[in-house]
Amino acid sequence: MTVADTTQLIARTELDERDAASVSVGDCAAIWFDGHKTTFPGKVVEVSNQMGRKFVRSFDPADRFDRDVREVLVSIADHRMPHLIGMRLTVGFRPCQRHS
């Protein structure tokens, strides 16, 4: 049995070295997953201050597991997103638009 507080959903993501410096706390994110047409909004809430080994494994035989990645935590703002702990997601990042 898994017990979890799902009142605040967090996506744990990994950025490759080439993108590691391009994301900051407060940046906006778009979250989606296979089989669902909706893109869910999110916001970067934490960015690791160090590079580490890849934790997420893909099924692509060409994927290299020895690459360093930077962990980024994204708060999911839309509570309509399915609460499936451990579900594989895709996350895109961009600076948030400032309204004057």
TORPA-4810 file (N, C-alpha, C, O; in nm, 3 decimals):
<nodes>
NODE_1_0.084_-0.116_0.000_0.000_0.000_0.000_0.089_0.123_0.000_0.191_0.128_0.069_M
NODE_2_0.049_0.222_-0.079_0.119_0.350_-0.082_0.027_0.456_-0.024_-0.089_0.467_-0.065_T
NODE_3_0.076_0.533_0.070_0.000_0.641_0.130_0.067_0.771_0.088_0.187_0.788_0.106_V
NODE_4_-0.013_0.864_0.033_0.045_0.990_-0.013_-0.055_1.103_0.003_-0.176_1.083_-0.007_A
NODE_5_-0.003_1.221_0.029_-0.084_1.342_0.033_-0.089_1.398_-0.109_0.013_1.445_-0.160_D
NODE_6_-0.206_1.395_-0.172_-0.218_1.441_-0.311_-0.281_1.580_-0.320_-0.330_1.619_-0.426_T
NODE_7_-0.280_1.655_-0.209_-0.335_1.790_-0.215_-0.243_1.883_-0.295_-0.290_1.982_-0.352_T
NODE_8_-0.115_1.853_-0.300_-0.020_1.929_-0.381_0.062_1.830_-0.462_0.146_1.758_-0.407_Q
NODE_9_0.039_1.826_-0.592_0.113_1.734_-0.679_0.244_1.797_-0.722_0.249_1.914_-0.758_L
NODE_10_0.350_1.718_-0.719_0.483_1.761_-0.759_0.536_1.663_-0.863_0.530_1.542_-0.844_I
NODE_11_0.586_1.717_-0.973_0.652_1.635_-1.075_0.802_1.647_-1.055_0.855_1.758_-1.049_A
NODE_12_0.870_1.535_-1.045_1.016_1.532_-1.034_1.071_1.511_-1.175_1.040_1.411_-1.240_R
NODE_13_1.151_1.605_-1.221_1.202_1.599_-1.358_1.355_1.602_-1.357_1.418_1.640_-1.259_T
NODE_14_1.412_1.560_-1.469_1.557_1.562_-1.484_1.593_1.638_-1.611_1.538_1.610_-1.718_E
NODE_15_1.683_1.733_-1.599_1.730_1.809_-1.715_1.869_1.763_-1.755_1.957_1.747_-1.670_L
NODE_16_1.888_1.741_-1.883_2.017_1.705_-1.937_2.114_1.821_-1.920_2.072_1.935_-1.901_D
NODE_17_2.242_1.792_-1.925_2.345_1.895_-1.907_2.328_2.015_-1.998_2.353_2.128_-1.956_E
NODE_18_2.286_1.993_-2.122_2.275_2.105_-2.217_2.163_2.202_-2.179_2.166_2.317_-2.223_R
NODE_19_2.064_2.159_-2.099_1.953_2.245_-2.058_1.958_2.282_-1.910_1.873_2.357_-1.862_D
NODE_20_2.056_2.232_-1.838_2.060_2.245_-1.691_2.058_2.388_-1.641_1.998_2.416_-1.537_A
NODE_21_2.122_2.479_-1.712_2.131_2.618_-1.664_2.016_2.705_-1.714_2.009_2.823_-1.678_A
NODE_22_1.927_2.650_-1.794_1.822_2.733_-1.856_1.692_2.740_-1.776_1.601_2.812_-1.815_S
NODE_23_1.682_2.668_-1.664_1.559_2.666_-1.586_1.586_2.722_-1.447_1.687_2.692_-1.384_V
NODE_24_1.492_2.806_-1.399_1.506_2.870_-1.268_1.378_2.854_-1.188_1.271_2.831_-1.243_S
NODE_25_1.390_2.867_-1.056_1.272_2.867_-0.969_1.180_2.979_-1.015_1.225_3.090_-1.040_V
NODE_26_1.052_2.950_-1.026_0.953_3.048_-1.069_0.917_3.036_-1.216_0.816_3.092_-1.259_G
NODE_27_0.998_2.963_-1.296_0.964_2.943_-1.436_0.835_2.864_-1.449_0.801_2.784_-1.362_D
NODE_28_0.764_2.887_-1.558_0.641_2.813_-1.585_0.674_2.682_-1.654_0.779_2.667_-1.716_C
NODE_29_0.582_2.588_-1.642_0.600_2.457_-1.704_0.468_2.411_-1.765_0.360_2.451_-1.721_A
NODE_30_0.480_2.329_-1.865_0.364_2.261_-1.925_0.388_2.112_-1.905_0.496_2.061_-1.937_A
NODE_31_0.288_2.041_-1.853_0.301_1.900_-1.820_0.199_1.821_-1.899_0.082_1.858_-1.904_I
NODE_32_0.243_1.714_-1.962_0.150_1.628_-2.035_0.198_1.485_-2.026_0.312_1.458_-1.988_W
NODE_33_0.110_1.393_-2.062_0.147_1.252_-2.062_0.073_1.181_-2.174_-0.032_1.226_-2.219_F
NODE_34_0.129_1.069_-2.218_0.070_0.994_-2.328_-0.073_0.953_-2.297_-0.105_0.915_-2.185_D
NODE_35_-0.158_0.963_-2.398_-0.296_0.918_-2.383_-0.390_1.022_-2.326_-0.507_0.991_-2.303_G
NODE_36_-0.343_1.142_-2.303_-0.428_1.247_-2.247_-0.409_1.373_-2.331_-0.296_1.413_-2.356_H
NODE_37_-0.517_1.434_-2.374_-0.509_1.549_-2.465_-0.478_1.681_-2.396_-0.436_1.777_-2.461_K
NODE_38_-0.497_1.687_-2.265_-0.481_1.812_-2.192_-0.336_1.835_-2.152_-0.266_1.742_-2.114_T
NODE_39_-0.292_1.960_-2.160_-0.163_2.002_-2.105_-0.193_2.075_-1.974_-0.278_2.164_-1.970_T
NODE_40_-0.124_2.036_-1.869_-0.150_2.093_-1.737_-0.042_2.196_-1.702_0.076_2.174_-1.731_F
NODE_41_-0.081_2.308_-1.640_0.018_2.410_-1.604_0.092_2.375_-1.475_0.039_2.306_-1.388_P
NODE_42_0.214_2.422_-1.466_0.293_2.402_-1.345_0.392_2.515_-1.328_0.405_2.602_-1.414_G
NODE_43_0.462_2.513_-1.215_0.562_2.615_-1.186_0.681_2.548_-1.117_0.663_2.462_-1.031_K
NODE_44_0.800_2.589_-1.155_0.922_2.534_-1.095_0.932_2.583_-0.951_0.933_2.704_-0.926_V
NODE_45_0.941_2.489_-0.856_0.949_2.526_-0.715_1.085_2.496_-0.653_1.119_2.548_-0.547_V
NODE_46_1.162_2.410_-0.720_1.295_2.378_-0.667_1.385_2.331_-0.781_1.343_2.255_-0.869_E
NODE_47_1.510_2.377_-0.776_1.610_2.336_-0.875_1.734_2.293_-0.798_1.786_2.370_-0.717_V
NODE_48_1.781_2.172_-0.821_1.898_2.121_-0.752_2.019_2.208_-0.783_2.032_2.260_-0.894_S
NODE_49_2.108_2.224_-0.685_2.228_2.304_-0.707_2.347_2.217_-0.747_2.461_2.263_-0.746_N
NODE_50_2.319_2.092_-0.783_2.426_2.005_-0.829_2.377_1.909_-0.936_2.257_1.880_-0.945_Q
NODE_51_2.468_1.861_-1.016_2.437_1.761_-1.117_2.448_1.625_-1.051_2.525_1.606_-0.956_M
NODE_52_2.371_1.529_-1.101_2.374_1.395_-1.045_2.347_1.292_-1.153_2.322_1.326_-1.268_G
NODE_53_2.352_1.168_-1.115_2.327_1.059_-1.209_2.179_1.049_-1.242_2.093_1.082_-1.161_R
NODE_54_2.153_1.003_-1.362_2.017_0.986_-1.411_1.943_0.882_-1.326_1.997_0.776_-1.296_K
NODE_55_1.821_0.914_-1.287_1.738_0.821_-1.210_1.629_0.761_-1.299_1.598_0.642_-1.288_F
NODE_56_1.572_0.844_-1.386_1.465_0.799_-1.475_1.526_0.722_-1.590_1.619_0.769_-1.656_V
NODE_57_1.475_0.603_-1.614_1.523_0.518_-1.723_1.421_0.518_-1.835_1.300_0.515_-1.810_R
NODE_58_1.470_0.521_-1.959_1.380_0.513_-2.073_1.394_0.374_-2.135_1.482_0.297_-2.098_S
NODE_59_1.306_0.345_-2.228_1.312_0.217_-2.297_1.389_0.228_-2.428_1.394_0.132_-2.505_F
NODE_60_1.450_0.344_-2.453_1.527_0.367_-2.574_1.667_0.307_-2.556_1.741_0.351_-2.468_D
NODE_61_1.704_0.208_-2.637_1.836_0.146_-2.620_1.951_0.241_-2.648_2.064_0.215_-2.605_P
NODE_62_1.926_0.352_-2.719_2.032_0.449_-2.747_2.050_0.549_-2.633_2.145_0.626_-2.633_A
NODE_63_1.959_0.548_-2.536_1.967_0.642_-2.424_2.087_0.608_-2.337_2.112_0.491_-2.304_D
NODE_64_2.163_0.711_-2.299_2.281_0.692_-2.214_2.243_0.717_-2.069_2.184_0.820_-2.036_R
NODE_65_2.278_0.621_-1.983_2.245_0.632_-1.842_2.357_0.692_-1.759_2.339_0.719_-1.641_F
NODE_66_2.472_0.714_-1.822_2.585_0.768_-1.748_2.591_0.921_-1.752_2.683_0.981_-1.698_D
NODE_67_2.494_0.983_-1.816_2.491_1.129_-1.825_2.449_1.190_-1.692_2.370_1.133_-1.617_R
NODE_68_2.505_1.307_-1.665_2.463_1.382_-1.547_2.339_1.463_-1.580_2.322_1.511_-1.692_D
NODE_69_2.251_1.476_-1.481_2.127_1.552_-1.496_2.110_1.643_-1.374_2.174_1.624_-1.271_V
NODE_70_2.023_1.741_-1.390_1.987_1.832_-1.281_1.842_1.808_-1.247_1.755_1.812_-1.334_R
NODE_71_1.814_1.782_-1.119_1.677_1.755_-1.077_1.600_1.885_-1.057_1.651_1.980_-0.996_E
NODE_72_1.477_1.888_-1.109_1.389_2.004_-1.097_1.254_1.955_-1.047_1.199_1.858_-1.100_V
NODE_73_1.199_2.022_-0.945_1.067_1.989_-0.895_0.968_2.092_-0.946_0.991_2.213_-0.938_L
NODE_74_0.855_2.043_-0.999_0.753_2.129_-1.057_0.622_2.106_-0.984_0.574_1.993_-0.974_V
NODE_75_0.564_2.213_-0.932_0.433_2.208_-0.867_0.327_2.210_-0.977_0.329_2.296_-1.065_S
NODE_76_0.235_2.116_-0.972_0.129_2.106_-1.072_0.010_2.187_-1.022_-0.049_2.156_-0.918_I
NODE_77_-0.026_2.290_-1.098_-0.126_2.386_-1.055_-0.270_2.340_-1.077_-0.361_2.388_-1.010_A
NODE_78_-0.292_2.247_-1.169_-0.428_2.206_-1.205_-0.465_2.078_-1.130_-0.406_1.973_-1.154_D
NODE_79_-0.562_2.088_-1.040_-0.600_1.973_-0.958_-0.683_1.871_-1.034_-0.720_1.768_-0.979_H
NODE_80_-0.714_1.899_-1.162_-0.786_1.801_-1.243_-0.694_1.694_-1.300_-0.740_1.595_-1.357_R
NODE_81_-0.564_1.713_-1.284_-0.469_1.614_-1.335_-0.486_1.485_-1.257_-0.500_1.488_-1.134_M
NODE_82_-0.486_1.372_-1.326_-0.501_1.243_-1.256_-0.391_1.224_-1.150_-0.275_1.259_-1.173_P
NODE_83_-0.429_1.168_-1.037_-0.336_1.146_-0.927_-0.278_1.005_-0.937_-0.317_0.916_-0.861_H
NODE_84_-0.188_0.986_-1.028_-0.125_0.855_-1.045_0.021_0.866_-1.003_0.106_0.912_-1.079_L
NODE_85_0.049_0.822_-0.882_0.183_0.831_-0.827_0.277_0.745_-0.913_0.247_0.629_-0.941_I
NODE_86_0.389_0.802_-0.953_0.488_0.730_-1.032_0.464_0.732_-1.182_0.538_0.670_-1.258_G
NODE_87_0.360_0.803_-1.227_0.329_0.810_-1.369_0.438_0.887_-1.444_0.487_0.989_-1.395_M
NODE_88_0.477_0.837_-1.562_0.578_0.904_-1.644_0.514_1.023_-1.714_0.412_1.009_-1.782_R
NODE_89_0.575_1.140_-1.699_0.525_1.265_-1.756_0.629_1.326_-1.849_0.746_1.289_-1.845_L
NODE_90_0.585_1.419_-1.931_0.674_1.502_-2.010_0.653_1.645_-1.963_0.540_1.690_-1.948_T
NODE_91_0.763_1.716_-1.940_0.755_1.853_-1.888_0.835_1.945_-1.979_0.950_1.917_-2.014_V
NODE_92_0.772_2.057_-2.017_0.839_2.161_-2.094_0.849_2.286_-2.009_0.758_2.314_-1.930_G
NODE_93_0.957_2.361_-2.023_0.980_2.480_-1.940_0.986_2.606_-2.024_1.026_2.602_-2.140_F
NODE_94_0.944_2.720_-1.963_0.954_2.850_-2.026_0.944_2.956_-1.917_0.882_2.933_-1.814_R
NODE_95_1.005_3.072_-1.940_0.987_3.181_-1.843_0.840_3.221_-1.839_0.772_3.218_-1.942_P
NODE_96_0.790_3.258_-1.723_0.651_3.301_-1.711_0.631_3.439_-1.771_0.721_3.523_-1.764_C
NODE_97_0.517_3.461_-1.829_0.481_3.592_-1.885_0.454_3.686_-1.770_0.383_3.651_-1.676_Q
NODE_98_0.508_3.805_-1.778_0.479_3.908_-1.677_0.373_3.999_-1.731_0.384_4.052_-1.841_R
NODE_99_0.267_4.018_-1.650_0.157_4.108_-1.689_0.177_4.243_-1.624_0.208_4.250_-1.505_H
NODE_100_0.160_4.351_-1.700_0.177_4.484_-1.642_0.048_4.547_-1.602_0.047_4.659_-1.552_S
</nodes>
